[in-house]
């Protein structure tokens, strides 16, 4: 037998419009003080691949006019309620259980013995887990935790999440709705502030790293103007902390001064060139990695001397 009941949540949100679902009463459980009516959906099963007949629908507990989700099936609740008690009854505690299984693994017929112990354990889990007193205590502990979460949010005026299940237990859903709006607004503002700070930190990081790259380039230009050696080290520019472009210093200078440089020559500069030395207004020397049979690029001299001329002409115009 089923009837229309009002779930506390609809499409993942508080069911403020009072949508209803068809539900079937599973059972009523009590620990002598607290009594709870458990329901499950009467339509399409919630679990696609159930492990048992009682593992197909998620349970709900009746709280006032609403059904609050427990987010577990009857099968899972029996296991959650029964396992601690079964471990205590059979072994005297978790450590002894581990020791017993460890001992069995040393036996010749270990697999059979372990299967037998697991079967006995499962029987005890089911026996203990089906106890309505244990189930009522399990549900009470869960609801008490929800109430604590809600009261904490009520005390801090929505700084933390206001739990609607806890509010339903206390019959305080209108206040919870207001707190939830405050909480969302506070989270939105906190997220905006976090993003602003992150953007500012990223901007400062990129500016700092790009300033270092510009300093490399400025020092190289001075070495050309005054005569000196330029190491063909990597130059890295950052658009963000995770988006950067890297090239070697000489290729960077060639591009900055618009010196036509064949792709093959750029590749040689990138892979082979170690340093160049400028003297008397010309590229007088260069060092490169020389593999067996490797030769210096012939075109590179024309490109480098064109670069030197461009830098010196720029200096002459500035003066």
VENMOFEN-V479508 format. One record per pair of residues at least 12 apart in sequence whose ideal C-beta (glycine too) atoms are under 6 Angstrom apart, sorted by the first residue. I is the first residue (numbers start at 0). J is the second residue. D is the distance in whole Angstrom. If there is no record, write none. Layout:
i=I j=J d=D
i=I j=J d=D
This chain:
i=1 j=21 d=5
i=1 j=23 d=4
i=1 j=41 d=4
i=3 j=19 d=4
i=3 j=21 d=6
i=4 j=22 d=4
i=4 j=66 d=5
i=5 j=17 d=6
i=5 j=19 d=5
i=5 j=64 d=6
i=5 j=65 d=5
i=6 j=20 d=5
i=6 j=66 d=5
i=7 j=65 d=4
i=7 j=67 d=5
i=7 j=167 d=6
i=13 j=163 d=5
i=21 j=41 d=4
i=22 j=38 d=4
i=22 j=40 d=6
i=22 j=41 d=6
i=23 j=39 d=6
i=23 j=41 d=5
i=24 j=38 d=6
i=25 j=37 d=4
i=25 j=39 d=5
i=28 j=131 d=4
i=28 j=134 d=4
i=28 j=135 d=4
i=29 j=135 d=5
i=30 j=132 d=5
i=30 j=135 d=4
i=30 j=136 d=5
i=33 j=135 d=6
i=33 j=139 d=5
i=35 j=60 d=5
i=35 j=135 d=6
i=35 j=138 d=5
i=36 j=61 d=4
i=37 j=58 d=5
i=37 j=60 d=6
i=38 j=59 d=5
i=38 j=66 d=5
i=39 j=56 d=4
i=39 j=58 d=6
i=40 j=56 d=5
i=44 j=56 d=6
i=45 j=57 d=5
i=51 j=74 d=5
i=53 j=73 d=4
i=53 j=74 d=5
i=54 j=72 d=5
i=54 j=74 d=4
i=57 j=72 d=6
i=60 j=138 d=6
i=62 j=167 d=5
i=62 j=168 d=6
i=63 j=167 d=6
i=63 j=170 d=6
i=65 j=167 d=5
i=67 j=164 d=5
i=67 j=167 d=6
i=77 j=128 d=3
i=77 j=129 d=6
i=80 j=128 d=4
i=80 j=133 d=4
i=80 j=134 d=5
i=80 j=137 d=5
i=81 j=124 d=4
i=81 j=127 d=4
i=81 j=128 d=3
i=82 j=124 d=5
i=84 j=127 d=4
i=85 j=120 d=6
i=85 j=123 d=4
i=85 j=124 d=4
i=85 j=127 d=5
i=88 j=123 d=6
i=89 j=123 d=6
i=142 j=168 d=5
i=145 j=162 d=5
i=145 j=164 d=4
i=145 j=165 d=4
i=146 j=165 d=4
i=146 j=168 d=5
i=148 j=162 d=4
i=148 j=165 d=6
i=149 j=161 d=5
i=149 j=162 d=4
i=149 j=165 d=3
i=149 j=166 d=5
i=152 j=178 d=6
i=157 j=178 d=5
i=157 j=181 d=3
i=157 j=182 d=4
i=160 j=182 d=6
i=161 j=175 d=5
i=161 j=178 d=4
i=161 j=179 d=5
i=163 j=175 d=6
i=201 j=239 d=6
i=201 j=240 d=6
i=204 j=240 d=6
i=205 j=237 d=4
i=208 j=237 d=5
i=209 j=236 d=6
i=209 j=237 d=6
i=212 j=234 d=5
i=212 j=236 d=5
i=215 j=234 d=5
i=219 j=248 d=6
i=220 j=310 d=6
i=223 j=277 d=5
i=223 j=307 d=6
i=223 j=310 d=5
i=224 j=314 d=5
i=226 j=277 d=6
i=226 j=278 d=5
i=228 j=274 d=5
i=228 j=276 d=5
i=229 j=275 d=5
i=230 j=274 d=5
i=231 j=247 d=5
i=231 j=248 d=5
i=231 j=249 d=5
i=231 j=272 d=5
i=231 j=273 d=6
i=231 j=274 d=6
i=232 j=248 d=6
i=233 j=245 d=5
i=233 j=247 d=6
i=234 j=246 d=6
i=234 j=248 d=5
i=234 j=251 d=5
i=247 j=269 d=5
i=249 j=268 d=5
i=250 j=265 d=6
i=250 j=268 d=5
i=252 j=306 d=6
i=253 j=306 d=6
i=256 j=306 d=6
i=256 j=309 d=4
i=258 j=302 d=6
i=258 j=305 d=5
i=258 j=306 d=5
i=260 j=302 d=5
i=264 j=296 d=6
i=264 j=298 d=5
i=264 j=299 d=6
i=267 j=296 d=4
i=271 j=287 d=4
i=271 j=288 d=5
i=272 j=287 d=5
i=273 j=286 d=4
i=273 j=287 d=6
i=274 j=286 d=5
i=275 j=303 d=6
i=277 j=307 d=6
i=281 j=304 d=6
i=282 j=303 d=4
i=282 j=304 d=5
i=282 j=307 d=6
